[in-house]
């Protein structure tokens, strides 16, 4: 498991930062929305994504990112190979 980053978006929220291909952002968004409130997605530029969630949901978000990495390339500080 990766370590939680300090609250980034306010008290009680943690974030995971990943990078996907720009063309995969909509795929990530669709699957995240289907996960019923797992996290909020913030797209910075291209495929730079910040996924914000509560500390209680962090293990589930890590599993979500692990599953994404089986479907597409995922890079960044919180990508599975970086944890």
Short mmCIF file of the C-alpha atoms (twelve columns), coordinates in Angstrom:
data_MODEL
# 
_entry.id   MODEL 
# 
loop_
_atom_site.group_PDB 
_atom_site.id 
_atom_site.type_symbol 
_atom_site.label_atom_id 
_atom_site.label_alt_id 
_atom_site.label_comp_id 
_atom_site.label_asym_id 
_atom_site.label_seq_id 
_atom_site.Cartn_x 
_atom_site.Cartn_y 
_atom_site.Cartn_z 
_atom_site.pdbx_PDB_model_num 
ATOM 1  C CA . UNK A 1  0.000   0.000  0.000   1 
ATOM 2  C CA . UNK A 2  1.128   3.527  -0.707  1 
ATOM 3  C CA . UNK A 3  1.406   6.042  2.052   1 
ATOM 4  C CA . UNK A 4  -1.254  8.695  2.398   1 
ATOM 5  C CA . UNK A 5  -0.252  12.183 1.421   1 
ATOM 6  C CA . UNK A 6  -1.075  15.027 3.808   1 
ATOM 7  C CA . UNK A 7  -4.522  16.510 3.326   1 
ATOM 8  C CA . UNK A 8  -4.392  18.452 0.098   1 
ATOM 9  C CA . UNK A 9  -7.933  19.609 -0.469  1 
ATOM 10 C CA . UNK A 10 -9.093  20.274 3.038   1 
ATOM 11 C CA . UNK A 11 -9.314  18.587 6.370   1 
ATOM 12 C CA . UNK A 12 -10.294 14.950 6.141   1 
ATOM 13 C CA . UNK A 13 -9.319  14.448 2.492   1 
ATOM 14 C CA . UNK A 14 -6.325  12.626 1.049   1 
ATOM 15 C CA . UNK A 15 -5.172  12.490 -2.542  1 
ATOM 16 C CA . UNK A 16 -3.489  10.145 -4.973  1 
ATOM 17 C CA . UNK A 17 -1.673  11.622 -7.967  1 
ATOM 18 C CA . UNK A 18 -1.331  9.608  -11.143 1 
ATOM 19 C CA . UNK A 19 -0.580  10.218 -14.805 1 
ATOM 20 C CA . UNK A 20 -2.421  8.475  -17.638 1 
ATOM 21 C CA . UNK A 21 -2.496  9.112  -21.364 1 
ATOM 22 C CA . UNK A 22 -4.679  12.126 -22.174 1 
ATOM 23 C CA . UNK A 23 -6.981  9.874  -24.182 1 
ATOM 24 C CA . UNK A 24 -7.588  7.659  -21.138 1 
ATOM 25 C CA . UNK A 25 -8.886  10.413 -18.833 1 
ATOM 26 C CA . UNK A 26 -12.518 9.874  -19.861 1 
ATOM 27 C CA . UNK A 27 -12.147 6.123  -19.260 1 
ATOM 28 C CA . UNK A 28 -10.819 6.798  -15.754 1 
ATOM 29 C CA . UNK A 29 -13.604 9.296  -15.096 1 
ATOM 30 C CA . UNK A 30 -16.330 6.896  -16.251 1 
ATOM 31 C CA . UNK A 31 -15.048 4.064  -14.081 1 
ATOM 32 C CA . UNK A 32 -14.603 6.346  -11.103 1 
ATOM 33 C CA . UNK A 33 -18.177 7.633  -11.441 1 
ATOM 34 C CA . UNK A 34 -19.381 4.036  -11.599 1 
ATOM 35 C CA . UNK A 35 -17.631 3.441  -8.278  1 
ATOM 36 C CA . UNK A 36 -20.323 5.451  -6.467  1 
ATOM 37 C CA . UNK A 37 -18.509 8.103  -4.513  1 
ATOM 38 C CA . UNK A 38 -15.102 6.475  -4.195  1 
ATOM 39 C CA . UNK A 39 -13.217 9.674  -5.045  1 
ATOM 40 C CA . UNK A 40 -13.340 12.996 -6.831  1 
ATOM 41 C CA . UNK A 41 -11.241 13.442 -9.943  1 
ATOM 42 C CA . UNK A 42 -9.350  16.620 -10.736 1 
ATOM 43 C CA . UNK A 43 -7.654  16.760 -14.138 1 
ATOM 44 C CA . UNK A 44 -4.826  19.233 -14.318 1 
ATOM 45 C CA . UNK A 45 -3.382  19.080 -17.821 1 
ATOM 46 C CA . UNK A 46 -3.269  16.218 -20.236 1 
ATOM 47 C CA . UNK A 47 -3.461  13.060 -18.174 1 
ATOM 48 C CA . UNK A 48 -2.256  14.491 -14.856 1 
ATOM 49 C CA . UNK A 49 -4.916  13.429 -12.364 1 
ATOM 50 C CA . UNK A 50 -5.492  14.002 -8.685  1 
ATOM 51 C CA . UNK A 51 -7.972  11.632 -7.058  1 
ATOM 52 C CA . UNK A 52 -9.259  12.881 -3.694  1 
ATOM 53 C CA . UNK A 53 -11.007 10.730 -1.111  1 
ATOM 54 C CA . UNK A 54 -11.435 10.218 2.613   1 
ATOM 55 C CA . UNK A 55 -8.819  8.307  4.629   1 
ATOM 56 C CA . UNK A 56 -11.346 5.473  5.099   1 
ATOM 57 C CA . UNK A 57 -11.699 5.073  1.312   1 
ATOM 58 C CA . UNK A 58 -7.951  5.219  0.605   1 
ATOM 59 C CA . UNK A 59 -7.439  1.414  0.500   1 
ATOM 60 C CA . UNK A 60 -10.326 1.084  -1.985  1 
ATOM 61 C CA . UNK A 61 -8.889  3.911  -4.099  1 
ATOM 62 C CA . UNK A 62 -5.507  2.161  -4.142  1 
ATOM 63 C CA . UNK A 63 -7.219  -1.021 -5.394  1 
ATOM 64 C CA . UNK A 64 -9.018  1.070  -8.047  1 
ATOM 65 C CA . UNK A 65 -5.664  2.459  -9.242  1 
ATOM 66 C CA . UNK A 66 -4.158  -1.046 -9.220  1 
ATOM 67 C CA . UNK A 67 -7.032  -2.243 -11.418 1 
ATOM 68 C CA . UNK A 68 -6.560  0.713  -13.775 1 
ATOM 69 C CA . UNK A 69 -2.923  -0.251 -14.209 1 
ATOM 70 C CA . UNK A 70 -4.080  -3.632 -15.534 1 
ATOM 71 C CA . UNK A 71 -6.062  -1.842 -18.264 1 
ATOM 72 C CA . UNK A 72 -3.699  1.005  -19.234 1 
ATOM 73 C CA . UNK A 73 -0.326  2.544  -18.462 1 
ATOM 74 C CA . UNK A 74 -0.392  4.446  -15.148 1 
ATOM 75 C CA . UNK A 75 2.580   6.533  -13.995 1 
ATOM 76 C CA . UNK A 76 3.256   9.042  -11.272 1 
ATOM 77 C CA . UNK A 77 4.059   9.183  -7.577  1 
ATOM 78 C CA . UNK A 78 1.037   7.077  -6.580  1 
ATOM 79 C CA . UNK A 79 1.095   4.581  -9.448  1 
ATOM 80 C CA . UNK A 80 1.255   0.917  -8.349  1 
ATOM 81 C CA . UNK A 81 4.899   0.499  -9.368  1 
ATOM 82 C CA . UNK A 82 5.838   3.594  -7.314  1 
ATOM 83 C CA . UNK A 83 4.277   2.317  -4.059  1 
# 
